Structure formats: structure tokens, C-alpha cells
């Protein structure tokens, strides 16, 4: 590996660096991350609603009705991990 000389450092520091492409690329990454976060939040809310709806509509046989509450909690916790 070649060592960096003082001349290399001076040339690097004094060289013109164009950052437009990098700033555009980083702006695109930021936009993508913001969209992804909002999309994930929306999907999480939708999944919690789906789990609650499923838990509300699922009925057990009379001998298993004691499972209703735990099944509902299991569905909602599964959709909303902490």
C-alpha cells in the first residue's frame, strides 16, 4: 500500500470537489428512508387493526370460550411486538 505524501494531501485538499451528485444521491436516500418509515408505520397500524378484527370475529366452541381473551391478546401482541 502506498503511503500518502504531503504533496498528495496538498493536491487532495486543493482539488475542486463537486458535491452536487452526492447531495442529490443523499437527498434521494433520505426521501426513500422517510417514505419507508411512514410506509412501515402504516403497515403496522393496518396489521394491528386486522389482528383486532380477526380476534373480534373469531369464536370458539362453547367449551373453549375461555380461550377467547388469550387468543385475542396473542393476535394483538403478535401484530404489535414491543
mmCIF file of the N, C-alpha and C atoms, coordinates in Angstrom:
data_MODEL
# 
_entry.id   MODEL 
# 
loop_
_atom_site.group_PDB 
_atom_site.id 
_atom_site.type_symbol 
_atom_site.label_atom_id 
_atom_site.label_alt_id 
_atom_site.label_comp_id 
_atom_site.label_asym_id 
_atom_site.label_entity_id 
_atom_site.label_seq_id 
_atom_site.pdbx_PDB_ins_code 
_atom_site.Cartn_x 
_atom_site.Cartn_y 
_atom_site.Cartn_z 
_atom_site.occupancy 
_atom_site.B_iso_or_equiv 
_atom_site.pdbx_formal_charge 
_atom_site.auth_seq_id 
_atom_site.auth_comp_id 
_atom_site.auth_asym_id 
_atom_site.auth_atom_id 
_atom_site.pdbx_PDB_model_num 
ATOM 1   N N  . UNK A 1 1  ? 0.845   -1.173  0.000  1.00 0.00 ? 1  UNK A N  1 
ATOM 2   C CA . UNK A 1 1  ? 0.000   0.000   0.000  1.00 0.00 ? 1  UNK A CA 1 
ATOM 3   C C  . UNK A 1 1  ? 0.893   1.240   0.000  1.00 0.00 ? 1  UNK A C  1 
ATOM 4   N N  . UNK A 1 2  ? 0.569   2.197   -0.838 1.00 0.00 ? 2  UNK A N  1 
ATOM 5   C CA . UNK A 1 2  ? 1.367   3.410   -0.991 1.00 0.00 ? 2  UNK A CA 1 
ATOM 6   C C  . UNK A 1 2  ? 1.055   4.389   0.140  1.00 0.00 ? 2  UNK A C  1 
ATOM 7   N N  . UNK A 1 3  ? 2.099   4.947   0.692  1.00 0.00 ? 3  UNK A N  1 
ATOM 8   C CA . UNK A 1 3  ? 1.900   5.962   1.726  1.00 0.00 ? 3  UNK A CA 1 
ATOM 9   C C  . UNK A 1 3  ? 1.486   7.281   1.091  1.00 0.00 ? 3  UNK A C  1 
ATOM 10  N N  . UNK A 1 4  ? 0.661   8.032   1.807  1.00 0.00 ? 4  UNK A N  1 
ATOM 11  C CA . UNK A 1 4  ? 0.225   9.336   1.316  1.00 0.00 ? 4  UNK A CA 1 
ATOM 12  C C  . UNK A 1 4  ? 1.279   10.367  1.701  1.00 0.00 ? 4  UNK A C  1 
ATOM 13  N N  . UNK A 1 5  ? 1.730   11.077  0.690  1.00 0.00 ? 5  UNK A N  1 
ATOM 14  C CA . UNK A 1 5  ? 2.759   12.096  0.928  1.00 0.00 ? 5  UNK A CA 1 
ATOM 15  C C  . UNK A 1 5  ? 2.102   13.448  1.154  1.00 0.00 ? 5  UNK A C  1 
ATOM 16  N N  . UNK A 1 6  ? 2.902   14.386  1.595  1.00 0.00 ? 6  UNK A N  1 
ATOM 17  C CA . UNK A 1 6  ? 2.397   15.748  1.797  1.00 0.00 ? 6  UNK A CA 1 
ATOM 18  C C  . UNK A 1 6  ? 1.902   16.332  0.476  1.00 0.00 ? 6  UNK A C  1 
ATOM 19  N N  . UNK A 1 7  ? 2.566   16.024  -0.619 1.00 0.00 ? 7  UNK A N  1 
ATOM 20  C CA . UNK A 1 7  ? 2.140   16.507  -1.935 1.00 0.00 ? 7  UNK A CA 1 
ATOM 21  C C  . UNK A 1 7  ? 0.769   15.931  -2.297 1.00 0.00 ? 7  UNK A C  1 
ATOM 22  N N  . UNK A 1 8  ? 0.550   14.656  -1.971 1.00 0.00 ? 8  UNK A N  1 
ATOM 23  C CA . UNK A 1 8  ? -0.760  14.040  -2.220 1.00 0.00 ? 8  UNK A CA 1 
ATOM 24  C C  . UNK A 1 8  ? -1.843  14.737  -1.405 1.00 0.00 ? 8  UNK A C  1 
ATOM 25  N N  . UNK A 1 9  ? -1.548  14.998  -0.149 1.00 0.00 ? 9  UNK A N  1 
ATOM 26  C CA . UNK A 1 9  ? -2.512  15.681  0.709  1.00 0.00 ? 9  UNK A CA 1 
ATOM 27  C C  . UNK A 1 9  ? -2.811  17.086  0.210  1.00 0.00 ? 9  UNK A C  1 
ATOM 28  N N  . UNK A 1 10 ? -1.779  17.820  -0.183 1.00 0.00 ? 10 UNK A N  1 
ATOM 29  C CA . UNK A 1 10 ? -1.978  19.174  -0.691 1.00 0.00 ? 10 UNK A CA 1 
ATOM 30  C C  . UNK A 1 10 ? -2.832  19.151  -1.957 1.00 0.00 ? 10 UNK A C  1 
ATOM 31  N N  . UNK A 1 11 ? -2.552  18.212  -2.862 1.00 0.00 ? 11 UNK A N  1 
ATOM 32  C CA . UNK A 1 11 ? -3.328  18.114  -4.092 1.00 0.00 ? 11 UNK A CA 1 
ATOM 33  C C  . UNK A 1 11 ? -4.790  17.764  -3.776 1.00 0.00 ? 11 UNK A C  1 
ATOM 34  N N  . UNK A 1 12 ? -5.004  16.854  -2.845 1.00 0.00 ? 12 UNK A N  1 
ATOM 35  C CA . UNK A 1 12 ? -6.349  16.461  -2.473 1.00 0.00 ? 12 UNK A CA 1 
ATOM 36  C C  . UNK A 1 12 ? -7.117  17.624  -1.850 1.00 0.00 ? 12 UNK A C  1 
ATOM 37  N N  . UNK A 1 13 ? -6.468  18.355  -0.973 1.00 0.00 ? 13 UNK A N  1 
ATOM 38  C CA . UNK A 1 13 ? -7.129  19.482  -0.304 1.00 0.00 ? 13 UNK A CA 1 
ATOM 39  C C  . UNK A 1 13 ? -7.413  20.615  -1.279 1.00 0.00 ? 13 UNK A C  1 
ATOM 40  N N  . UNK A 1 14 ? -6.506  20.877  -2.192 1.00 0.00 ? 14 UNK A N  1 
ATOM 41  C CA . UNK A 1 14 ? -6.661  21.996  -3.115 1.00 0.00 ? 14 UNK A CA 1 
ATOM 42  C C  . UNK A 1 14 ? -7.478  21.652  -4.354 1.00 0.00 ? 14 UNK A C  1 
ATOM 43  N N  . UNK A 1 15 ? -7.829  20.396  -4.509 1.00 0.00 ? 15 UNK A N  1 
ATOM 44  C CA . UNK A 1 15 ? -8.596  19.965  -5.666 1.00 0.00 ? 15 UNK A CA 1 
ATOM 45  C C  . UNK A 1 15 ? -10.065 20.367  -5.488 1.00 0.00 ? 15 UNK A C  1 
ATOM 46  N N  . UNK A 1 16 ? -10.686 20.761  -6.597 1.00 0.00 ? 16 UNK A N  1 
ATOM 47  C CA . UNK A 1 16 ? -12.106 21.106  -6.564 1.00 0.00 ? 16 UNK A CA 1 
ATOM 48  C C  . UNK A 1 16 ? -12.923 19.824  -6.486 1.00 0.00 ? 16 UNK A C  1 
ATOM 49  N N  . UNK A 1 17 ? -13.845 19.789  -5.505 1.00 0.00 ? 17 UNK A N  1 
ATOM 50  C CA . UNK A 1 17 ? -14.717 18.634  -5.333 1.00 0.00 ? 17 UNK A CA 1 
ATOM 51  C C  . UNK A 1 17 ? -16.140 19.082  -5.630 1.00 0.00 ? 17 UNK A C  1 
ATOM 52  N N  . UNK A 1 18 ? -16.764 18.394  -6.543 1.00 0.00 ? 18 UNK A N  1 
ATOM 53  C CA . UNK A 1 18 ? -18.131 18.724  -6.909 1.00 0.00 ? 18 UNK A CA 1 
ATOM 54  C C  . UNK A 1 18 ? -19.071 17.818  -6.116 1.00 0.00 ? 18 UNK A C  1 
ATOM 55  N N  . UNK A 1 19 ? -19.922 18.430  -5.350 1.00 0.00 ? 19 UNK A N  1 
ATOM 56  C CA . UNK A 1 19 ? -20.765 17.640  -4.456 1.00 0.00 ? 19 UNK A CA 1 
ATOM 57  C C  . UNK A 1 19 ? -22.219 17.574  -4.912 1.00 0.00 ? 19 UNK A C  1 
ATOM 58  N N  . UNK A 1 20 ? -22.546 18.145  -6.041 1.00 0.00 ? 20 UNK A N  1 
ATOM 59  C CA . UNK A 1 20 ? -23.948 18.155  -6.469 1.00 0.00 ? 20 UNK A CA 1 
ATOM 60  C C  . UNK A 1 20 ? -24.489 16.733  -6.591 1.00 0.00 ? 20 UNK A C  1 
ATOM 61  N N  . UNK A 1 21 ? -23.757 15.853  -7.252 1.00 0.00 ? 21 UNK A N  1 
ATOM 62  C CA . UNK A 1 21 ? -24.228 14.483  -7.434 1.00 0.00 ? 21 UNK A CA 1 
ATOM 63  C C  . UNK A 1 21 ? -24.386 13.762  -6.101 1.00 0.00 ? 21 UNK A C  1 
ATOM 64  N N  . UNK A 1 22 ? -23.463 13.991  -5.204 1.00 0.00 ? 22 UNK A N  1 
ATOM 65  C CA . UNK A 1 22 ? -23.541 13.344  -3.895 1.00 0.00 ? 22 UNK A CA 1 
ATOM 66  C C  . UNK A 1 22 ? -24.729 13.874  -3.115 1.00 0.00 ? 22 UNK A C  1 
ATOM 67  N N  . UNK A 1 23 ? -24.963 15.179  -3.136 1.00 0.00 ? 23 UNK A N  1 
ATOM 68  C CA . UNK A 1 23 ? -26.089 15.735  -2.385 1.00 0.00 ? 23 UNK A CA 1 
ATOM 69  C C  . UNK A 1 23 ? -27.422 15.271  -2.972 1.00 0.00 ? 23 UNK A C  1 
ATOM 70  N N  . UNK A 1 24 ? -27.490 15.146  -4.281 1.00 0.00 ? 24 UNK A N  1 
ATOM 71  C CA . UNK A 1 24 ? -28.717 14.636  -4.911 1.00 0.00 ? 24 UNK A CA 1 
ATOM 72  C C  . UNK A 1 24 ? -28.930 13.179  -4.511 1.00 0.00 ? 24 UNK A C  1 
ATOM 73  N N  . UNK A 1 25 ? -27.858 12.401  -4.525 1.00 0.00 ? 25 UNK A N  1 
ATOM 74  C CA . UNK A 1 25 ? -27.955 10.997  -4.153 1.00 0.00 ? 25 UNK A CA 1 
ATOM 75  C C  . UNK A 1 25 ? -28.373 10.864  -2.686 1.00 0.00 ? 25 UNK A C  1 
ATOM 76  N N  . UNK A 1 26 ? -27.768 11.639  -1.806 1.00 0.00 ? 26 UNK A N  1 
ATOM 77  C CA . UNK A 1 26 ? -28.125 11.582  -0.386 1.00 0.00 ? 26 UNK A CA 1 
ATOM 78  C C  . UNK A 1 26 ? -29.557 12.063  -0.157 1.00 0.00 ? 26 UNK A C  1 
ATOM 79  N N  . UNK A 1 27 ? -29.977 13.064  -0.915 1.00 0.00 ? 27 UNK A N  1 
ATOM 80  C CA . UNK A 1 27 ? -31.359 13.522  -0.818 1.00 0.00 ? 27 UNK A CA 1 
ATOM 81  C C  . UNK A 1 27 ? -32.326 12.416  -1.206 1.00 0.00 ? 27 UNK A C  1 
ATOM 82  N N  . UNK A 1 28 ? -31.973 11.649  -2.235 1.00 0.00 ? 28 UNK A N  1 
ATOM 83  C CA . UNK A 1 28 ? -32.798 10.518  -2.644 1.00 0.00 ? 28 UNK A CA 1 
ATOM 84  C C  . UNK A 1 28 ? -32.848 9.441   -1.573 1.00 0.00 ? 28 UNK A C  1 
ATOM 85  N N  . UNK A 1 29 ? -31.727 9.192   -0.931 1.00 0.00 ? 29 UNK A N  1 
ATOM 86  C CA . UNK A 1 29 ? -31.683 8.202   0.148  1.00 0.00 ? 29 UNK A CA 1 
ATOM 87  C C  . UNK A 1 29 ? -32.547 8.655   1.316  1.00 0.00 ? 29 UNK A C  1 
ATOM 88  N N  . UNK A 1 30 ? -32.464 9.926   1.666  1.00 0.00 ? 30 UNK A N  1 
ATOM 89  C CA . UNK A 1 30 ? -33.267 10.471  2.762  1.00 0.00 ? 30 UNK A CA 1 
ATOM 90  C C  . UNK A 1 30 ? -34.751 10.363  2.433  1.00 0.00 ? 30 UNK A C  1 
ATOM 91  N N  . UNK A 1 31 ? -35.121 10.729  1.210  1.00 0.00 ? 31 UNK A N  1 
ATOM 92  C CA . UNK A 1 31 ? -36.520 10.607  0.792  1.00 0.00 ? 31 UNK A CA 1 
ATOM 93  C C  . UNK A 1 31 ? -36.999 9.157   0.879  1.00 0.00 ? 31 UNK A C  1 
ATOM 94  N N  . UNK A 1 32 ? -36.160 8.239   0.435  1.00 0.00 ? 32 UNK A N  1 
ATOM 95  C CA . UNK A 1 32 ? -36.516 6.824   0.483  1.00 0.00 ? 32 UNK A CA 1 
ATOM 96  C C  . UNK A 1 32 ? -36.708 6.357   1.920  1.00 0.00 ? 32 UNK A C  1 
ATOM 97  N N  . UNK A 1 33 ? -35.799 6.757   2.816  1.00 0.00 ? 33 UNK A N  1 
ATOM 98  C CA . UNK A 1 33 ? -35.907 6.342   4.218  1.00 0.00 ? 33 UNK A CA 1 
ATOM 99  C C  . UNK A 1 33 ? -37.154 6.926   4.877  1.00 0.00 ? 33 UNK A C  1 
ATOM 100 N N  . UNK A 1 34 ? -37.465 8.180   4.581  1.00 0.00 ? 34 UNK A N  1 
ATOM 101 C CA . UNK A 1 34 ? -38.671 8.794   5.144  1.00 0.00 ? 34 UNK A CA 1 
ATOM 102 C C  . UNK A 1 34 ? -39.923 8.074   4.646  1.00 0.00 ? 34 UNK A C  1 
ATOM 103 N N  . UNK A 1 35 ? -39.960 7.766   3.346  1.00 0.00 ? 35 UNK A N  1 
ATOM 104 C CA . UNK A 1 35 ? -41.093 7.031   2.795  1.00 0.00 ? 35 UNK A CA 1 
ATOM 105 C C  . UNK A 1 35 ? -41.201 5.655   3.425  1.00 0.00 ? 35 UNK A C  1 
ATOM 106 N N  . UNK A 1 36 ? -40.075 4.969   3.563  1.00 0.00 ? 36 UNK A N  1 
ATOM 107 C CA . UNK A 1 36 ? -40.080 3.627   4.129  1.00 0.00 ? 36 UNK A CA 1 
ATOM 108 C C  . UNK A 1 36 ? -40.592 3.636   5.559  1.00 0.00 ? 36 UNK A C  1 
ATOM 109 N N  . UNK A 1 37 ? -40.155 4.608   6.354  1.00 0.00 ? 37 UNK A N  1 
ATOM 110 C CA . UNK A 1 37 ? -40.616 4.694   7.733  1.00 0.00 ? 37 UNK A CA 1 
ATOM 111 C C  . UNK A 1 37 ? -42.120 4.936   7.801  1.00 0.00 ? 37 UNK A C  1 
ATOM 112 N N  . UNK A 1 38 ? -42.621 5.843   6.977  1.00 0.00 ? 38 UNK A N  1 
ATOM 113 C CA . UNK A 1 38 ? -44.061 6.108   7.003  1.00 0.00 ? 38 UNK A CA 1 
ATOM 114 C C  . UNK A 1 38 ? -44.840 4.897   6.497  1.00 0.00 ? 38 UNK A C  1 
ATOM 115 N N  . UNK A 1 39 ? -44.295 4.199   5.507  1.00 0.00 ? 39 UNK A N  1 
ATOM 116 C CA . UNK A 1 39 ? -44.952 3.009   4.972  1.00 0.00 ? 39 UNK A CA 1 
ATOM 117 C C  . UNK A 1 39 ? -44.983 1.897   6.023  1.00 0.00 ? 39 UNK A C  1 
ATOM 118 N N  . UNK A 1 40 ? -43.883 1.711   6.733  1.00 0.00 ? 40 UNK A N  1 
ATOM 119 C CA . UNK A 1 40 ? -43.843 0.690   7.780  1.00 0.00 ? 40 UNK A CA 1 
ATOM 120 C C  . UNK A 1 40 ? -44.809 1.021   8.910  1.00 0.00 ? 40 UNK A C  1 
ATOM 121 N N  . UNK A 1 41 ? -44.907 2.295   9.270  1.00 0.00 ? 41 UNK A N  1 
ATOM 122 C CA . UNK A 1 41 ? -45.858 2.700   10.310 1.00 0.00 ? 41 UNK A CA 1 
ATOM 123 C C  . UNK A 1 41 ? -47.285 2.405   9.870  1.00 0.00 ? 41 UNK A C  1 
ATOM 124 N N  . UNK A 1 42 ? -47.585 2.705   8.616  1.00 0.00 ? 42 UNK A N  1 
ATOM 125 C CA . UNK A 1 42 ? -48.925 2.452   8.086  1.00 0.00 ? 42 UNK A CA 1 
ATOM 126 C C  . UNK A 1 42 ? -49.214 0.952   8.093  1.00 0.00 ? 42 UNK A C  1 
ATOM 127 N N  . UNK A 1 43 ? -48.251 0.144   7.643  1.00 0.00 ? 43 UNK A N  1 
ATOM 128 C CA . UNK A 1 43 ? -48.445 -1.302  7.612  1.00 0.00 ? 43 UNK A CA 1 
ATOM 129 C C  . UNK A 1 43 ? -48.629 -1.861  9.020  1.00 0.00 ? 43 UNK A C  1 
ATOM 130 N N  . UNK A 1 44 ? -47.905 -1.325  9.979  1.00 0.00 ? 44 UNK A N  1 
ATOM 131 C CA . UNK A 1 44 ? -48.036 -1.780  11.364 1.00 0.00 ? 44 UNK A CA 1 
ATOM 132 C C  . UNK A 1 44 ? -49.436 -1.489  11.898 1.00 0.00 ? 44 UNK A C  1 
ATOM 133 N N  . UNK A 1 45 ? -49.912 -0.262  11.663 1.00 0.00 ? 45 UNK A N  1 
ATOM 134 C CA . UNK A 1 45 ? -51.269 0.093   12.113 1.00 0.00 ? 45 UNK A CA 1 
ATOM 135 C C  . UNK A 1 45 ? -52.312 -0.804  11.453 1.00 0.00 ? 45 UNK A C  1 
ATOM 136 N N  . UNK A 1 46 ? -52.139 -1.045  10.163 1.00 0.00 ? 46 UNK A N  1 
ATOM 137 C CA . UNK A 1 46 ? -53.082 -1.891  9.430  1.00 0.00 ? 46 UNK A CA 1 
ATOM 138 C C  . UNK A 1 46 ? -53.066 -3.315  9.970  1.00 0.00 ? 46 UNK A C  1 
ATOM 139 N N  . UNK A 1 47 ? -51.900 -3.853  10.280 1.00 0.00 ? 47 UNK A N  1 
ATOM 140 C CA . UNK A 1 47 ? -51.790 -5.210  10.803 1.00 0.00 ? 47 UNK A CA 1 
ATOM 141 C C  . UNK A 1 47 ? -52.414 -5.315  12.196 1.00 0.00 ? 47 UNK A C  1 
ATOM 142 N N  . UNK A 1 48 ? -52.241 -4.302  13.023 1.00 0.00 ? 48 UNK A N  1 
ATOM 143 C CA . UNK A 1 48 ? -52.862 -4.301  14.354 1.00 0.00 ? 48 UNK A CA 1 
ATOM 144 C C  . UNK A 1 48 ? -54.380 -4.284  14.205 1.00 0.00 ? 48 UNK A C  1 
ATOM 145 N N  . UNK A 1 49 ? -54.891 -3.455  13.301 1.00 0.00 ? 49 UNK A N  1 
ATOM 146 C CA . UNK A 1 49 ? -56.336 -3.410  13.073 1.00 0.00 ? 49 UNK A CA 1 
ATOM 147 C C  . UNK A 1 49 ? -56.849 -4.762  12.567 1.00 0.00 ? 49 UNK A C  1 
ATOM 148 N N  . UNK A 1 50 ? -56.116 -5.378  11.655 1.00 0.00 ? 50 UNK A N  1 
ATOM 149 C CA . UNK A 1 50 ? -56.515 -6.678  11.129 1.00 0.00 ? 50 UNK A CA 1 
ATOM 150 C C  . UNK A 1 50 ? -56.553 -7.722  12.241 1.00 0.00 ? 50 UNK A C  1 
ATOM 151 N N  . UNK A 1 51 ? -55.537 -7.716  13.096 1.00 0.00 ? 51 UNK A N  1 
ATOM 152 C CA . UNK A 1 51 ? -55.484 -8.687  14.191 1.00 0.00 ? 51 UNK A CA 1 
ATOM 153 C C  . UNK A 1 51 ? -56.646 -8.481  15.159 1.00 0.00 ? 51 UNK A C  1 
ATOM 154 N N  . UNK A 1 52 ? -56.956 -7.220  15.462 1.00 0.00 ? 52 UNK A N  1 
ATOM 155 C CA . UNK A 1 52 ? -58.079 -6.944  16.357 1.00 0.00 ? 52 UNK A CA 1 
ATOM 156 C C  . UNK A 1 52 ? -59.397 -7.382  15.727 1.00 0.00 ? 52 UNK A C  1 
ATOM 157 N N  . UNK A 1 53 ? -59.549 -7.128  14.426 1.00 0.00 ? 53 UNK A N  1 
ATOM 158 C CA . UNK A 1 53 ? -60.770 -7.541  13.722 1.00 0.00 ? 53 UNK A CA 1 
ATOM 159 C C  . UNK A 1 53 ? -60.904 -9.062  13.718 1.00 0.00 ? 53 UNK A C  1 
ATOM 160 N N  . UNK A 1 54 ? -59.804 -9.733  13.440 1.00 0.00 ? 54 UNK A N  1 
ATOM 161 C CA . UNK A 1 54 ? -59.829 -11.202 13.440 1.00 0.00 ? 54 UNK A CA 1 
ATOM 162 C C  . UNK A 1 54 ? -60.148 -11.736 14.831 1.00 0.00 ? 54 UNK A C  1 
ATOM 163 N N  . UNK A 1 55 ? -59.547 -11.135 15.849 1.00 0.00 ? 55 UNK A N  1 
ATOM 164 C CA . UNK A 1 55 ? -59.806 -11.578 17.225 1.00 0.00 ? 55 UNK A CA 1 
ATOM 165 C C  . UNK A 1 55 ? -61.252 -11.332 17.612 1.00 0.00 ? 55 UNK A C  1 
ATOM 166 N N  . UNK A 1 56 ? -61.831 -10.236 17.140 1.00 0.00 ? 56 UNK A N  1 
ATOM 167 C CA . UNK A 1 56 ? -63.219 -9.922  17.473 1.00 0.00 ? 56 UNK A CA 1 
ATOM 168 C C  . UNK A 1 56 ? -64.203 -10.856 16.778 1.00 0.00 ? 56 UNK A C  1 
ATOM 169 N N  . UNK A 1 57 ? -63.847 -11.358 15.608 1.00 0.00 ? 57 UNK A N  1 
ATOM 170 C CA . UNK A 1 57 ? -64.786 -12.185 14.844 1.00 0.00 ? 57 UNK A CA 1 
ATOM 171 C C  . UNK A 1 57 ? -64.584 -13.677 15.062 1.00 0.00 ? 57 UNK A C  1 
ATOM 172 N N  . UNK A 1 58 ? -63.456 -14.064 15.650 1.00 0.00 ? 58 UNK A N  1 
ATOM 173 C CA . UNK A 1 58 ? -63.202 -15.482 15.884 1.00 0.00 ? 58 UNK A CA 1 
ATOM 174 C C  . UNK A 1 58 ? -63.956 -15.929 17.127 1.00 0.00 ? 58 UNK A C  1 
ATOM 175 N N  . UNK A 1 59 ? -64.703 -16.974 16.968 1.00 0.00 ? 59 UNK A N  1 
ATOM 176 C CA . UNK A 1 59 ? -65.469 -17.529 18.092 1.00 0.00 ? 59 UNK A CA 1 
ATOM 177 C C  . UNK A 1 59 ? -65.075 -18.980 18.294 1.00 0.00 ? 59 UNK A C  1 
ATOM 178 N N  . UNK A 1 60 ? -64.857 -19.313 19.524 1.00 0.00 ? 60 UNK A N  1 
ATOM 179 C CA . UNK A 1 60 ? -64.528 -20.691 19.874 1.00 0.00 ? 60 UNK A CA 1 
ATOM 180 C C  . UNK A 1 60 ? -65.804 -21.439 20.241 1.00 0.00 ? 60 UNK A C  1 
ATOM 181 N N  . UNK A 1 61 ? -65.710 -22.720 20.231 1.00 0.00 ? 61 UNK A N  1 
ATOM 182 C CA . UNK A 1 61 ? -66.833 -23.554 20.672 1.00 0.00 ? 61 UNK A CA 1 
ATOM 183 C C  . UNK A 1 61 ? -67.102 -23.252 22.146 1.00 0.00 ? 61 UNK A C  1 
ATOM 184 N N  . UNK A 1 62 ? -68.338 -23.474 22.600 1.00 0.00 ? 62 UNK A N  1 
ATOM 185 C CA . UNK A 1 62 ? -68.676 -23.132 23.987 1.00 0.00 ? 62 UNK A CA 1 
ATOM 186 C C  . UNK A 1 62 ? -67.705 -23.703 25.026 1.00 0.00 ? 62 UNK A C  1 
ATOM 187 N N  . UNK A 1 63 ? -67.217 -24.902 24.794 1.00 0.00 ? 63 UNK A N  1 
ATOM 188 C CA . UNK A 1 63 ? -66.302 -25.490 25.793 1.00 0.00 ? 63 UNK A CA 1 
ATOM 189 C C  . UNK A 1 63 ? -64.915 -24.834 25.777 1.00 0.00 ? 63 UNK A C  1 
ATOM 190 N N  . UNK A 1 64 ? -64.607 -24.073 24.705 1.00 0.00 ? 64 UNK A N  1 
ATOM 191 C CA . UNK A 1 64 ? -63.302 -23.408 24.592 1.00 0.00 ? 64 UNK A CA 1 
ATOM 192 C C  . UNK A 1 64 ? -63.400 -21.891 24.686 1.00 0.00 ? 64 UNK A C  1 
ATOM 193 N N  . UNK A 1 65 ? -64.503 -21.356 25.137 1.00 0.00 ? 65 UNK A N  1 
ATOM 194 C CA . UNK A 1 65 ? -64.666 -19.903 25.175 1.00 0.00 ? 65 UNK A CA 1 
ATOM 195 C C  . UNK A 1 65 ? -63.672 -19.234 26.114 1.00 0.00 ? 65 UNK A C  1 
ATOM 196 N N  . UNK A 1 66 ? -63.136 -19.980 27.048 1.00 0.00 ? 66 UNK A N  1 
ATOM 197 C CA . UNK A 1 66 ? -62.120 -19.402 27.944 1.00 0.00 ? 66 UNK A CA 1 
ATOM 198 C C  . UNK A 1 66 ? -60.855 -19.004 27.165 1.00 0.00 ? 66 UNK A C  1 
ATOM 199 N N  . UNK A 1 67 ? -60.720 -19.476 25.938 1.00 0.00 ? 67 UNK A N  1 
ATOM 200 C CA . UNK A 1 67 ? -59.561 -19.147 25.107 1.00 0.00 ? 67 UNK A CA 1 
ATOM 201 C C  . UNK A 1 67 ? -59.708 -17.809 24.377 1.00 0.00 ? 67 UNK A C  1 
ATOM 202 N N  . UNK A 1 68 ? -60.927 -17.246 24.342 1.00 0.00 ? 68 UNK A N  1 
ATOM 203 C CA . UNK A 1 68 ? -61.162 -16.009 23.599 1.00 0.00 ? 68 UNK A CA 1 
ATOM 204 C C  . UNK A 1 68 ? -60.188 -14.900 23.988 1.00 0.00 ? 68 UNK A C  1 
ATOM 205 N N  . UNK A 1 69 ? -60.076 -14.614 25.270 1.00 0.00 ? 69 UNK A N  1 
ATOM 206 C CA . UNK A 1 69 ? -59.237 -13.496 25.727 1.00 0.00 ? 69 UNK A CA 1 
ATOM 207 C C  . UNK A 1 69 ? -57.761 -13.738 25.417 1.00 0.00 ? 69 UNK A C  1 
ATOM 208 N N  . UNK A 1 70 ? -57.286 -14.956 25.675 1.00 0.00 ? 70 UNK A N  1 
ATOM 209 C CA . UNK A 1 70 ? -55.869 -15.217 25.419 1.00 0.00 ? 70 UNK A CA 1 
ATOM 210 C C  . UNK A 1 70 ? -55.569 -15.229 23.923 1.00 0.00 ? 70 UNK A C  1 
ATOM 211 N N  . UNK A 1 71 ? -56.518 -15.700 23.101 1.00 0.00 ? 71 UNK A N  1 
ATOM 212 C CA . UNK A 1 71 ? -56.323 -15.698 21.654 1.00 0.00 ? 71 UNK A CA 1 
ATOM 213 C C  . UNK A 1 71 ? -56.251 -14.267 21.132 1.00 0.00 ? 71 UNK A C  1 
ATOM 214 N N  . UNK A 1 72 ? -57.147 -13.412 21.626 1.00 0.00 ? 72 UNK A N  1 
ATOM 215 C CA . UNK A 1 72 ? -57.140 -12.005 21.223 1.00 0.00 ? 72 UNK A CA 1 
ATOM 216 C C  . UNK A 1 72 ? -55.820 -11.352 21.618 1.00 0.00 ? 72 UNK A C  1 
ATOM 217 N N  . UNK A 1 73 ? -55.389 -11.575 22.847 1.00 0.00 ? 73 UNK A N  1 
ATOM 218 C CA . UNK A 1 73 ? -54.116 -10.991 23.302 1.00 0.00 ? 73 UNK A CA 1 
ATOM 219 C C  . UNK A 1 73 ? -52.959 -11.510 22.456 1.00 0.00 ? 73 UNK A C  1 
ATOM 220 N N  . UNK A 1 74 ? -52.974 -12.787 22.138 1.00 0.00 ? 74 UNK A N  1 
ATOM 221 C CA . UNK A 1 74 ? -51.914 -13.381 21.321 1.00 0.00 ? 74 UNK A CA 1 
ATOM 222 C C  . UNK A 1 74 ? -51.874 -12.743 19.932 1.00 0.00 ? 74 UNK A C  1 
ATOM 223 N N  . UNK A 1 75 ? -53.021 -12.556 19.293 1.00 0.00 ? 75 UNK A N  1 
ATOM 224 C CA . UNK A 1 75 ? -53.057 -11.947 17.965 1.00 0.00 ? 75 UNK A CA 1 
ATOM 225 C C  . UNK A 1 75 ? -52.553 -10.517 17.985 1.00 0.00 ? 75 UNK A C  1 
ATOM 226 N N  . UNK A 1 76 ? -53.044 -9.738  18.953 1.00 0.00 ? 76 UNK A N  1 
ATOM 227 C CA . UNK A 1 76 ? -52.680 -8.321  19.010 1.00 0.00 ? 76 UNK A CA 1 
ATOM 228 C C  . UNK A 1 76 ? -51.204 -8.166  19.369 1.00 0.00 ? 76 UNK A C  1 
ATOM 229 N N  . UNK A 1 77 ? -50.711 -8.969  20.300 1.00 0.00 ? 77 UNK A N  1 
ATOM 230 C CA . UNK A 1 77 ? -49.282 -8.898  20.654 1.00 0.00 ? 77 UNK A CA 1 
ATOM 231 C C  . UNK A 1 77 ? -48.401 -9.342  19.485 1.00 0.00 ? 77 UNK A C  1 
ATOM 232 N N  . UNK A 1 78 ? -48.868 -10.327 18.737 1.00 0.00 ? 78 UNK A N  1 
ATOM 233 C CA . UNK A 1 78 ? -48.110 -10.772 17.576 1.00 0.00 ? 78 UNK A CA 1 
ATOM 234 C C  . UNK A 1 78 ? -48.019 -9.704  16.494 1.00 0.00 ? 78 UNK A C  1 
ATOM 235 N N  . UNK A 1 79 ? -49.057 -8.889  16.374 1.00 0.00 ? 79 UNK A N  1 
ATOM 236 C CA . UNK A 1 79 ? -49.069 -7.824  15.369 1.00 0.00 ? 79 UNK A CA 1 
ATOM 237 C C  . UNK A 1 79 ? -48.374 -6.568  15.878 1.00 0.00 ? 79 UNK A C  1 
ATOM 238 N N  . UNK A 1 80 ? -48.175 -6.470  17.180 1.00 0.00 ? 80 UNK A N  1 
ATOM 239 C CA . UNK A 1 80 ? -47.605 -5.266  17.774 1.00 0.00 ? 80 UNK A CA 1 
ATOM 240 C C  . UNK A 1 80 ? -46.465 -5.634  18.711 1.00 0.00 ? 80 UNK A C  1 
ATOM 241 N N  . UNK A 1 81 ? -45.358 -6.169  18.166 1.00 0.00 ? 81 UNK A N  1 
ATOM 242 C CA . UNK A 1 81 ? -44.242 -6.535  19.051 1.00 0.00 ? 81 UNK A CA 1 
ATOM 243 C C  . UNK A 1 81 ? -43.616 -5.289  19.657 1.00 0.00 ? 81 UNK A C  1 
ATOM 244 N N  . UNK A 1 82 ? -43.295 -5.372  20.903 1.00 0.00 ? 82 UNK A N  1 
ATOM 245 C CA . UNK A 1 82 ? -42.722 -4.207  21.603 1.00 0.00 ? 82 UNK A CA 1 
ATOM 246 C C  . UNK A 1 82 ? -41.232 -4.191  21.550 1.00 0.00 ? 82 UNK A C  1 
# 
